[in-house]
Amino acid sequence: MTALRRLIIRYWPTLRLRTIIFGTLMFVAALPGLGALYLRVYENALVRQTEAEVRALGVALAGEAALEWSQRASVPRHPNSKARAHRIAAIDVQSIPILPNAAPLLSAIISGEPNARTYADTHANLFAEVERQTGVHVMMLDKTGVVVSGEWPGQRFDQPLELKIALAGQPATVLRRNNLNPAYWVGTAFSKAAGTNLIHTEPVLLNGEVIAVFAVSKTPQDVLTSMWLDRYKIELGVALILIILVLLSLTLARAIVRPIERLSAAAQGVAMGRGKVPDNPSLPVVEIDALYEQYRVMSATIAARAGYLRDFAAALSHEFKTPLTGLRGGIELLQDHGAEMDKAKRVLFLGNMAGDAQRLTCLLTRLMELAQADLQYPDGQARADVGEVLSVVTDGLRSTGFSIELVLGKGLPAAAIDPASLERVATILMENARQAGANSIIITATQHFERLHIVFADNGPGIPPADQTRIFEPFFTNKRSSGGTGLGLAIARSLVEAHGGRLMLGESHAGASLMLVIGHWSGH
């Protein structure tokens, strides 16, 4: 079983979920149609088997009668000008009309044509034995339609269809309803041929003339009886269908249900903080594999976000702890020794407390900006004119001690970012450069395929190699003594990433270089 499972997994094609479900439903929906088709074909086979039997018997009886008749009458037989080609059984129960039961005319007994009556009398035992051995009813009629052997002897039929054809020299086969057959009342719900007689009329020809007619008939075996006789084969077929349905159910369970259950259990684990990403299902399905991959990305994002929140909470606690400690200490000193302090000390302590409060206010403001940047969800339609936005920012920040040069490539498309966010990012980067000690900055905007590269290169002291991996971390700053919060670059990166871009360190031989990579609107 393990080897078989591995073989299936090895050659299992990667299907779409809709393909598997559609195939399963189509198979189940086709079962009634296949059953009906099987019954129809089976019923036709039964009727055609009876047709071939009665026709063969009719041909044999007619041929033997013609031969013996010619010998008795000393009439030489000539090749039959009405010789017929061999015909195969071809009755279709669904298309052939089922005629009503035919009965002879109720008239006085007629002796019939002498030669036909004589032949019938001498072969009565043969006809009886044939009927006993084969179940085929044999009736012989003379050339005028009078019964000379079989049921209703001496009666004349009112020329039913098959008899007319036979008296004209051609064989005929019809189905007639047999109202006396009990199967007529029970089997017709399942079988159109139930309760019918298949009648074949075969003319006896001597030198092209009809001298008698054999009417042979038999009731075809109905479908219910035949199915009962073949019940073991039918049970085998039903068992195979059930096995196929079980296999389909197992396939759906293995390819769809079980992977979803595993993913659900993993999601519960993630909700409890101990989730583990399950392996992809062994029987791949396109949608299920995509779901697992999306879950894997989601889990990694949640894990990264949880780590970010832990680090952020620790840093936030540290950043707030310092000014709060200063405030609490100043308040305690003023409470305990305020009356004894001279004015200069009191002013000093109040100034320190005011500075700590100002830092807390600045931290809260920046934290609000960072939260807004993290929660930004652009609609994909944002666009900003890079030259126009950067010109506005540079005009506002350019001063005597801080020069700004703007270099724009030709034919720049609009950037896929809203103007306010681009203005905020540019402002943060240029203010950081000025606070770091730079007195000039060059801003270059160029297009690279479907991306815009905006580089901010200053002539400041640059970023030490040890700090280059941490400059985007919240609260990381070397300018805390001068009021820096360490949140500027974190806010700028969040704003850029919210619009599908990136903010990174660029290559620089002197000073610092930060590069903003963002999609342009025409190719976004």
LUMDONU-889244 format. One record per residue (C-alpha): x, y, z; residue in three letters. Coordinates in nm, 3 decimals. Each point is the difference from the previous one (the first is absolute). Layout:
<pts>
PT       px       py       pz  tikol
PT        X        Y        Z    Ala
...
</pts>
This chain:
<pts>
PT       px       py       pz  tikol
PT    0.000    0.000    0.000    Met
PT    0.287    0.238    0.081    Thr
PT    0.164   -0.070   -0.336    Ala
PT   -0.330    0.063   -0.179    Leu
PT   -0.049    0.328    0.186    Arg
PT    0.349    0.114   -0.093    Arg
PT   -0.062   -0.093   -0.364    Leu
PT   -0.323    0.203   -0.004    Ile
PT    0.170    0.298    0.163    Ile
PT    0.283   -0.018   -0.252    Arg
PT   -0.223    0.011   -0.308    Tyr
PT   -0.286    0.208    0.143    Trp
PT   -0.047    0.306   -0.225    Pro
PT   -0.041    0.342    0.156    Thr
PT   -0.367    0.071   -0.066    Leu
PT   -0.224    0.292    0.081    Arg
PT   -0.257   -0.041    0.275    Leu
PT   -0.282    0.080   -0.242    Arg
PT    0.125   -0.277   -0.232    Thr
PT   -0.010   -0.263    0.276    Ile
PT   -0.343    0.104    0.124    Ile
PT   -0.140    0.028   -0.355    Phe
PT    0.136   -0.342   -0.095    Gly
PT   -0.144   -0.160    0.312    Thr
PT   -0.343    0.157   -0.044    Leu
PT   -0.005   -0.088   -0.369    Met
PT    0.077   -0.362    0.078    Phe
PT   -0.274   -0.021    0.263    Val
PT   -0.245    0.180   -0.229    Ala
PT    0.083   -0.239   -0.285    Ala
PT   -0.076   -0.312    0.202    Leu
PT   -0.380    0.010   -0.057    Pro
PT    0.054    0.066   -0.370    Gly
PT    0.252   -0.283   -0.024    Leu
PT   -0.245   -0.228    0.180    Gly
PT   -0.282    0.094   -0.235    Ala
PT    0.225   -0.046   -0.302    Leu
PT    0.111   -0.336    0.132    Tyr
PT   -0.362   -0.114    0.045    Leu
PT   -0.092    0.113   -0.349    Arg
PT    0.296   -0.176   -0.161    Val
PT   -0.061   -0.305    0.216    Tyr
PT   -0.367   -0.011   -0.093    Glu
PT    0.081    0.035   -0.371    Asn
PT    0.252   -0.280    0.032    Ala
PT   -0.263   -0.228    0.154    Leu
PT   -0.255    0.077   -0.271    Val
PT    0.253   -0.040   -0.281    Arg
PT    0.111   -0.331    0.145    Gln
PT   -0.364   -0.118   -0.017    Thr
PT   -0.033    0.147   -0.349    Glu
PT    0.304   -0.189   -0.127    Ala
PT   -0.133   -0.321    0.156    Glu
PT   -0.349    0.014   -0.152    Val
PT    0.128    0.115   -0.338    Arg
PT    0.251   -0.286   -0.017    Ala
PT   -0.269   -0.246    0.093    Leu
PT   -0.244    0.149   -0.252    Gly
PT    0.255   -0.015   -0.280    Val
PT    0.088   -0.363    0.087    Ala
PT   -0.366   -0.111    0.008    Leu
PT   -0.086    0.181   -0.323    Ala
PT    0.305   -0.140   -0.178    Gly
PT   -0.070   -0.356    0.109    Glu
PT   -0.368    0.032   -0.096    Ala
PT    0.082    0.134   -0.348    Ala
PT    0.245   -0.284   -0.060    Leu
PT   -0.239   -0.273    0.110    Glu
PT   -0.291    0.160   -0.184    Trp
PT    0.190   -0.001   -0.329    Ser
PT    0.096   -0.366    0.048    Gln
PT   -0.357   -0.110    0.072    Arg
PT   -0.141    0.189   -0.296    Ala
PT    0.288   -0.106   -0.222    Ser
PT    0.052    0.364   -0.086    Val
PT    0.359    0.097   -0.071    Pro
PT    0.124    0.298    0.204    Arg
PT    0.149    0.287   -0.196    His
PT    0.216    0.274    0.138    Pro
PT   -0.224    0.240    0.193    Asn
PT   -0.034    0.328   -0.187    Ser
PT   -0.102    0.160    0.330    Lys
PT    0.303   -0.119    0.192    Ala
PT    0.075    0.230    0.291    Arg
PT    0.331    0.111    0.145    Ala
PT    0.087   -0.101    0.356    His
PT   -0.133    0.245    0.258    Arg
PT    0.123    0.047    0.353    Ile
PT   -0.228    0.058    0.295    Ala
PT   -0.066    0.372    0.011    Ala
PT   -0.314    0.068    0.201    Ile
PT    0.024    0.315    0.216    Asp
PT   -0.254   -0.021    0.279    Val
PT    0.006    0.376    0.052    Gln
PT   -0.094    0.082   -0.360    Ser
PT   -0.208   -0.296   -0.126    Ile
PT   -0.376    0.030    0.059    Pro
PT   -0.152   -0.269    0.223    Ile
PT   -0.317   -0.121   -0.174    Leu
PT   -0.313   -0.119    0.181    Pro
PT   -0.070   -0.368    0.041    Asn
PT   -0.131   -0.164   -0.320    Ala
PT   -0.272   -0.265    0.011    Ala
PT   -0.149   -0.213   -0.283    Pro
PT   -0.342    0.062   -0.141    Leu
PT   -0.267   -0.194    0.187    Leu
PT   -0.144   -0.192   -0.291    Ser
PT   -0.087   -0.358   -0.082    Ala
PT    0.281   -0.253   -0.008    Ile
PT    0.172   -0.004   -0.340    Ile
PT    0.192   -0.305   -0.106    Ser
PT    0.267    0.201   -0.180    Gly
PT    0.205   -0.079   -0.308    Glu
PT    0.048   -0.383   -0.021    Pro
PT    0.374   -0.009   -0.057    Asn
PT    0.065    0.243    0.286    Ala
PT   -0.235   -0.191    0.230    Arg
PT    0.166   -0.330   -0.089    Thr
PT    0.348    0.137    0.067    Tyr
PT   -0.115    0.147    0.331    Ala
PT   -0.159   -0.327    0.110    Asp
PT    0.310   -0.205   -0.080    Thr
PT    0.228    0.244    0.182    His
PT   -0.218    0.076    0.301    Ala
PT    0.232   -0.194    0.231    Asn
PT    0.300    0.193   -0.134    Leu
PT   -0.169    0.334    0.066    Phe
PT   -0.096   -0.110    0.351    Ala
PT    0.356   -0.112    0.076    Glu
PT    0.142    0.327   -0.132    Val
PT   -0.234    0.195    0.226    Glu
PT    0.086   -0.219    0.298    Arg
PT    0.376    0.027   -0.053    Gln
PT    0.028    0.370   -0.094    Thr
PT   -0.311    0.161    0.141    Gly
PT   -0.075    0.137   -0.348    Val
PT   -0.366   -0.029   -0.101    His
PT   -0.034   -0.132   -0.358    Val
PT   -0.307    0.067   -0.213    Met
PT   -0.038   -0.101   -0.364    Met
PT   -0.245    0.171   -0.234    Leu
PT   -0.090   -0.084   -0.357    Asp
PT    0.030    0.246   -0.285    Lys
PT   -0.347    0.140    0.075    Thr
PT    0.077    0.074    0.364    Gly
PT   -0.182   -0.297    0.159    Val
PT    0.170   -0.154    0.304    Val
PT    0.086   -0.364   -0.075    Val
PT    0.225   -0.063    0.303    Ser
PT    0.031    0.158    0.341    Gly
PT   -0.242    0.208    0.203    Glu
PT   -0.340    0.078   -0.156    Trp
PT    0.005   -0.279   -0.269    Pro
PT   -0.244    0.057   -0.284    Gly
PT   -0.028    0.374    0.076    Gln
PT    0.090    0.279   -0.241    Arg
PT    0.178    0.316    0.106    Phe
PT   -0.114    0.338   -0.123    Asp
PT    0.327    0.054   -0.180    Gln
PT    0.215    0.164    0.275    Pro
PT    0.301    0.198   -0.114    Leu
PT    0.259   -0.274    0.034    Glu
PT   -0.224   -0.251   -0.180    Leu
PT   -0.062    0.236   -0.290    Lys
PT    0.372    0.047   -0.044    Ile
PT    0.068   -0.373    0.019    Ala
PT   -0.279   -0.086   -0.251    Leu
PT    0.168    0.253   -0.229    Ala
PT    0.316   -0.207    0.015    Gly
PT    0.206    0.192    0.257    Gln
PT    0.075   -0.088    0.366    Pro
PT   -0.119    0.239    0.271    Ala
PT    0.067    0.046    0.370    Thr
PT   -0.223    0.197    0.237    Val
PT   -0.062    0.049    0.370    Leu
PT   -0.357   -0.044    0.123    Arg
PT   -0.141    0.056    0.343    Arg
PT   -0.099   -0.315    0.187    Asn
PT   -0.263    0.109    0.248    Asn
PT   -0.018   -0.348    0.149    Leu
PT    0.362    0.012    0.115    Asn
PT    0.026    0.102    0.371    Pro
PT    0.326    0.179   -0.075    Ala
PT   -0.205    0.255   -0.192    Tyr
PT   -0.138    0.135    0.326    Trp
PT    0.326   -0.003    0.198    Val
PT    0.291    0.038   -0.238    Gly
PT   -0.113    0.287   -0.222    Thr
PT    0.115    0.248    0.265    Ala
PT    0.355   -0.118   -0.058    Phe
PT   -0.008   -0.150   -0.349    Ser
PT   -0.185    0.107   -0.314    Lys
PT    0.019   -0.353   -0.141    Ala
PT   -0.145   -0.163    0.310    Ala
PT   -0.323   -0.192   -0.072    Gly
PT    0.054   -0.013   -0.376    Thr
PT    0.027   -0.275   -0.259    Asn
PT    0.261    0.017   -0.270    Leu
PT   -0.163   -0.146   -0.313    Ile
PT    0.190   -0.095   -0.312    His
PT   -0.175   -0.110   -0.318    Thr
PT    0.206   -0.193   -0.254    Glu
PT   -0.152   -0.090   -0.339    Pro
PT    0.049   -0.346   -0.150    Val
PT    0.103    0.065   -0.360    Leu
PT   -0.008   -0.252   -0.284    Leu
PT    0.132    0.135   -0.328    Asn
PT   -0.080    0.356    0.112    Gly
PT   -0.355   -0.069    0.114    Glu
PT   -0.124    0.006    0.360    Val
PT   -0.151   -0.340    0.086    Ile
PT   -0.018    0.045    0.380    Ala
PT    0.114    0.222    0.285    Val
PT    0.164   -0.085    0.332    Phe
PT   -0.079    0.238    0.285    Ala
PT    0.242   -0.056    0.286    Val
PT   -0.026    0.203    0.319    Ser
PT    0.159    0.026    0.339    Lys
PT   -0.024    0.234    0.296    Thr
PT    0.336    0.179    0.051    Pro
PT    0.144   -0.034    0.343    Gln
PT   -0.085    0.319    0.195    Asp
PT    0.268    0.213    0.162    Val
PT   -0.098   -0.079    0.359    Leu
PT    0.019   -0.374   -0.052    Thr
PT    0.327    0.028   -0.191    Ser
PT    0.148    0.225    0.267    Met
PT   -0.097   -0.251    0.264    Trp
PT    0.172   -0.275   -0.197    Leu
PT    0.307    0.226   -0.039    Asp
PT   -0.021    0.137    0.353    Arg
PT    0.353   -0.101    0.088    Tyr
PT    0.144    0.200   -0.290    Lys
PT   -0.221    0.295    0.089    Ile
PT    0.108   -0.020    0.363    Glu
PT    0.359    0.007   -0.120    Leu
PT   -0.073    0.315   -0.205    Gly
PT   -0.170    0.167    0.295    Val
PT    0.295   -0.090    0.219    Ala
PT    0.240    0.153   -0.253    Leu
PT   -0.204    0.322   -0.010    Ile
PT    0.002    0.016    0.380    Leu
PT    0.374   -0.057    0.002    Ile
PT    0.046    0.284   -0.252    Ile
PT   -0.217    0.230    0.213    Leu
PT    0.199   -0.093    0.310    Val
PT    0.325    0.070   -0.187    Leu
PT   -0.136    0.336   -0.116    Leu
PT   -0.102    0.081    0.358    Ser
PT    0.344   -0.097    0.128    Leu
PT    0.162    0.211   -0.272    Thr
PT   -0.209    0.303    0.094    Leu
PT    0.077   -0.059    0.366    Ala
PT    0.373   -0.040   -0.067    Arg
PT    0.031    0.287   -0.246    Ala
PT   -0.244    0.252    0.151    Ile
PT   -0.165   -0.082    0.333    Val
PT    0.303   -0.122    0.192    Arg
PT    0.230    0.286   -0.111    Pro
PT   -0.264    0.255    0.100    Ile
PT   -0.039   -0.168    0.339    Glu
PT    0.377    0.010    0.051    Arg
PT    0.009    0.365   -0.101    Leu
PT   -0.288    0.076    0.237    Ser
PT    0.185   -0.166    0.288    Ala
PT    0.314    0.194   -0.089    Ala
PT   -0.201    0.326   -0.005    Ala
PT   -0.128   -0.075    0.350    Gln
PT    0.359   -0.055    0.108    Gly
PT    0.101    0.335   -0.148    Val
PT   -0.286    0.166    0.188    Ala
PT    0.141   -0.151    0.322    Met
PT    0.351    0.114   -0.084    Gly
PT    0.150   -0.342   -0.073    Arg
PT   -0.101   -0.067   -0.357    Gly
PT    0.209   -0.207   -0.239    Lys
PT   -0.036    0.015   -0.377    Val
PT   -0.096   -0.350   -0.128    Pro
PT    0.164   -0.156   -0.303    Asp
PT   -0.180    0.019   -0.333    Asn
PT   -0.245   -0.289   -0.070    Pro
PT    0.144   -0.309   -0.166    Ser
PT   -0.272    0.013   -0.268    Leu
PT    0.043    0.350   -0.142    Pro
PT   -0.298    0.216   -0.092    Val
PT    0.063    0.344   -0.147    Val
PT   -0.231    0.191    0.232    Glu
PT    0.104   -0.196    0.311    Ile
PT    0.370    0.051   -0.076    Asp
PT   -0.065    0.372   -0.050    Ala
PT   -0.191    0.010    0.330    Leu
PT    0.290   -0.167    0.181    Tyr
PT    0.248    0.242   -0.154    Glu
PT   -0.214    0.299    0.099    Gln
PT   -0.032   -0.144    0.351    Tyr
PT    0.377   -0.041    0.015    Arg
PT    0.048    0.366   -0.100    Val
PT   -0.267    0.108    0.249    Met
PT    0.160   -0.201    0.280    Ser
PT    0.342    0.146   -0.075    Ala
PT   -0.148    0.350   -0.008    Thr
PT   -0.177   -0.055    0.331    Ile
PT    0.317   -0.136    0.156    Ala
PT    0.201    0.295   -0.129    Ala
PT   -0.269    0.239    0.117    Arg
PT   -0.006   -0.161    0.344    Ala
PT    0.378    0.036    0.026    Gly
PT   -0.025    0.358   -0.117    Tyr
PT   -0.265    0.074    0.263    Leu
PT    0.208   -0.160    0.276    Arg
PT    0.308    0.203   -0.095    Asp
PT   -0.211    0.310   -0.050    Phe
PT   -0.163   -0.040    0.341    Ala
PT    0.339   -0.043    0.167    Ala
PT    0.145    0.303   -0.178    Ala
PT   -0.313    0.205    0.069    Leu
PT    0.020   -0.086    0.369    Ser
PT    0.364    0.108    0.009    His
PT   -0.065    0.324   -0.190    Glu
PT   -0.288    0.097    0.228    Phe
PT    0.173   -0.113    0.316    Lys
PT    0.283    0.256   -0.019    Thr
PT   -0.210    0.320   -0.021    Pro
PT   -0.260   -0.141    0.240    Leu
PT    0.275   -0.075    0.253    Thr
PT    0.127    0.355   -0.038    Gly
PT   -0.350    0.142    0.046    Leu
PT   -0.069   -0.214    0.307    Arg
PT    0.334    0.088    0.153    Gly
PT   -0.050    0.372   -0.060    Gly
PT   -0.349   -0.010    0.147    Ile
PT    0.123   -0.183    0.312    Glu
PT    0.281    0.251    0.052    Leu
PT   -0.237    0.291   -0.035    Leu
PT   -0.247   -0.161    0.236    Gln
PT    0.259   -0.080    0.264    Asp
PT    0.235    0.299   -0.029    His
PT   -0.179    0.256   -0.211    Gly
PT   -0.038    0.248    0.283    Ala
PT    0.371   -0.019    0.088    Glu
PT    0.126    0.038   -0.360    Met
PT    0.114    0.330   -0.133    Asp
PT   -0.154    0.131   -0.318    Lys
PT    0.290   -0.104   -0.223    Ala
PT   -0.024   -0.368    0.098    Lys
PT   -0.377    0.004   -0.028    Arg
PT    0.024    0.144   -0.350    Val
PT    0.261   -0.264   -0.090    Leu
PT   -0.217   -0.288    0.116    Phe
PT   -0.310    0.141   -0.167    Leu
PT    0.197    0.042   -0.324    Gly
PT    0.112   -0.363    0.012    Asn
PT   -0.356   -0.112    0.063    Met
PT   -0.125    0.211   -0.290    Ala
PT    0.263   -0.159   -0.226    Gly
PT   -0.108   -0.349    0.103    Asp
PT   -0.365    0.087   -0.061    Ala
PT    0.093    0.145   -0.340    Gln
PT    0.182   -0.322   -0.088    Arg
PT   -0.304   -0.206    0.101    Leu
PT   -0.220    0.220   -0.216    Thr
PT    0.237   -0.039   -0.295    Cys
PT    0.010   -0.379    0.050    Leu
PT   -0.379   -0.023    0.007    Leu
PT   -0.029    0.213   -0.315    Thr
PT    0.251   -0.215   -0.187    Arg
PT   -0.164   -0.320    0.126    Leu
PT   -0.332    0.120   -0.140    Met
PT    0.169    0.068   -0.335    Glu
PT    0.158   -0.346    0.003    Leu
PT   -0.335   -0.164    0.081    Ala
PT   -0.169    0.188   -0.283    Gln
PT    0.278   -0.106   -0.239    Ala
PT   -0.029   -0.366    0.106    Asp
PT   -0.378    0.003   -0.042    Leu
PT    0.001    0.165   -0.341    Gln
PT   -0.174   -0.207   -0.271    Tyr
PT    0.028    0.176   -0.340    Pro
PT   -0.266   -0.076   -0.262    Asp
PT    0.255   -0.044   -0.278    Gly
PT   -0.107    0.319   -0.176    Gln
PT    0.237    0.238    0.182    Ala
PT    0.242    0.199   -0.215    Arg
PT    0.231    0.292    0.059    Ala
PT    0.199    0.230   -0.227    Asp
PT    0.353   -0.059    0.129    Val
PT    0.144    0.329   -0.128    Gly
PT   -0.286    0.208    0.136    Glu
PT   -0.002   -0.159    0.347    Val
PT    0.380    0.010    0.042    Leu
PT    0.013    0.361   -0.118    Ser
PT   -0.251    0.102    0.266    Val
PT    0.196   -0.182    0.275    Val
PT    0.339    0.136   -0.106    Thr
PT   -0.132    0.354   -0.020    Asp
PT   -0.124   -0.030    0.357    Gly
PT    0.320   -0.150    0.145    Leu
PT    0.268    0.179   -0.204    Arg
PT    0.189    0.261    0.204    Ser
PT    0.329    0.189    0.008    Thr
PT    0.177   -0.276    0.192    Gly
PT   -0.174   -0.289   -0.171    Phe
PT    0.007   -0.023   -0.379    Ser
PT   -0.218   -0.242   -0.198    Ile
PT    0.057   -0.102   -0.364    Glu
PT   -0.281   -0.174   -0.189    Leu
PT    0.093   -0.211   -0.306    Val
PT   -0.298   -0.146   -0.187    Leu
PT    0.017   -0.240   -0.292    Gly
PT   -0.186    0.086   -0.319    Lys
PT   -0.358   -0.114   -0.043    Gly
PT   -0.044   -0.143    0.347    Leu
PT   -0.340   -0.167    0.042    Pro
PT   -0.212    0.055    0.307    Ala
PT    0.103   -0.201    0.306    Ala
PT   -0.244   -0.256    0.144    Ala
PT   -0.026    0.178    0.334    Ile
PT   -0.226    0.276    0.124    Asp
PT    0.158    0.350    0.004    Pro
PT   -0.037    0.045    0.378    Ala
PT    0.190   -0.322    0.076    Ser
PT    0.278    0.084   -0.247    Leu
PT    0.028    0.349    0.149    Glu
PT    0.019   -0.143    0.353    Arg
PT    0.271   -0.253   -0.095    Val
PT    0.210    0.263   -0.179    Ala
PT   -0.034    0.239    0.294    Thr
PT    0.114   -0.264    0.252    Ile
PT    0.304   -0.098   -0.209    Leu
PT    0.114    0.360   -0.053    Met
PT   -0.055    0.099    0.365    Glu
PT    0.201   -0.307    0.111    Asn
PT    0.284    0.105   -0.229    Ala
PT    0.002    0.353    0.143    Arg
PT   -0.016   -0.125    0.361    Gln
PT    0.291   -0.236   -0.074    Ala
PT    0.219    0.301   -0.091    Gly
PT   -0.031    0.013   -0.380    Ala
PT   -0.013    0.340   -0.167    Asn
PT   -0.094   -0.118   -0.347    Ser
PT   -0.203   -0.278   -0.156    Ile
PT   -0.050   -0.115   -0.359    Ile
PT   -0.332   -0.162   -0.095    Ile
PT    0.005   -0.207   -0.320    Thr
PT   -0.312   -0.153   -0.155    Ala
PT    0.031   -0.246   -0.290    Thr
PT   -0.207   -0.274   -0.160    Gln
PT    0.120   -0.361   -0.008    His
PT   -0.242   -0.219   -0.195    Phe
PT   -0.325   -0.005    0.202    Glu
PT    0.151    0.165    0.307    Arg
PT    0.103    0.349    0.099    Leu
PT    0.322    0.046    0.197    His
PT    0.019    0.314    0.217    Ile
PT    0.341    0.037    0.171    Val
PT    0.068    0.242    0.288    Phe
PT    0.380    0.044    0.028    Ala
PT    0.140    0.244    0.258    Asp
PT    0.353    0.117    0.093    Asn
PT   -0.035   -0.074    0.371    Gly
PT    0.213   -0.229    0.215    Pro
PT   -0.174   -0.309   -0.136    Gly
PT   -0.132   -0.301    0.187    Ile
PT    0.245   -0.214    0.196    Pro
PT    0.018   -0.361   -0.128    Pro
PT   -0.113   -0.132    0.338    Ala
PT   -0.321    0.205   -0.019    Asp
PT   -0.091   -0.062   -0.364    Gln
PT   -0.210   -0.310    0.081    Thr
PT   -0.194    0.181    0.273    Arg
PT   -0.083    0.342   -0.137    Ile
PT   -0.357   -0.104   -0.091    Phe
PT   -0.072   -0.150    0.343    Glu
PT   -0.250    0.202    0.205    Pro
PT    0.163    0.218    0.273    Phe
PT    0.354   -0.053   -0.133    Phe
PT    0.176    0.337   -0.011    Thr
PT    0.334    0.160    0.074    Asn
PT   -0.163    0.342    0.051    Lys
PT   -0.208   -0.073    0.311    Arg
PT    0.177    0.278    0.187    Ser
PT   -0.113    0.252   -0.262    Ser
PT   -0.362   -0.120    0.002    Gly
PT    0.012   -0.284   -0.252    Gly
PT   -0.263   -0.271    0.047    Thr
PT    0.136   -0.263   -0.237    Gly
PT   -0.341   -0.035   -0.168    Leu
PT    0.048    0.210   -0.311    Gly
PT    0.153   -0.267   -0.226    Leu
PT   -0.242   -0.264    0.136    Ala
PT   -0.293    0.225   -0.099    Ile
PT    0.153    0.067   -0.344    Ala
PT    0.055   -0.372   -0.067    Arg
PT   -0.358   -0.089    0.108    Ser
PT   -0.143    0.265   -0.232    Leu
PT    0.206   -0.127   -0.294    Val
PT   -0.073   -0.368    0.062    Glu
PT   -0.372    0.072    0.032    Ala
PT    0.014    0.109   -0.368    His
PT    0.196   -0.307   -0.110    Gly
PT    0.340    0.169   -0.001    Gly
PT    0.327   -0.032    0.188    Arg
PT    0.224    0.238    0.196    Leu
PT    0.361   -0.109    0.034    Met
PT    0.354    0.115    0.044    Leu
PT    0.171    0.095   -0.323    Gly
PT    0.365   -0.014   -0.095    Glu
PT    0.197    0.304    0.111    Ser
PT    0.371    0.084    0.017    His
PT   -0.061    0.304    0.220    Ala
PT   -0.296    0.095    0.212    Gly
PT   -0.322   -0.203    0.010    Ala
PT   -0.210   -0.120   -0.291    Ser
PT   -0.357   -0.124    0.031    Leu
PT   -0.192   -0.134   -0.301    Met
PT   -0.376   -0.009   -0.043    Leu
PT   -0.119   -0.263   -0.255    Val
PT   -0.364    0.033   -0.100    Ile
PT   -0.212   -0.114   -0.293    Gly
PT   -0.117    0.253   -0.255    His
PT   -0.370    0.044   -0.065    Trp
PT   -0.006   -0.103   -0.366    Ser
PT    0.155   -0.337    0.083    Gly
PT   -0.136   -0.048    0.351    His
</pts>
